Amino acid sequence: MRPQQLLKRISTFRQNVRFSDALTLARSLGFQLDHTEGSHHILRHPSVPELLNLQEVRGQAKPYQLKQLLHLIERYNLTLGEHE
């Protein structure tokens, strides 16, 4: 799924989002994988002082973590495609 479609879908429905799609969206926004701790993938963005934690559970991203991603997008005015 394209990042623009993912962002629209996640903005509306945070349930049943594949982890790989969430990771693709985060990377399209400029986040880079910093490290992993077990199932936790910790991502950094050069313009965001906060870390983003995405966790894979049975192939899905956790809805509350997608909500946190949306909050970071809004708070720091992140846009798609700048860092692809």
Buried (B, 14 or more C-beta within 10 A) or exposed (E): BEBEEBBEBBEEEBEEBBBEBBBBBBBBBBBEBEEEEEEEBBBBBEEBEEEBBBBBEEEBBBBEBBEBBBEBBEEBEBEBEEBE
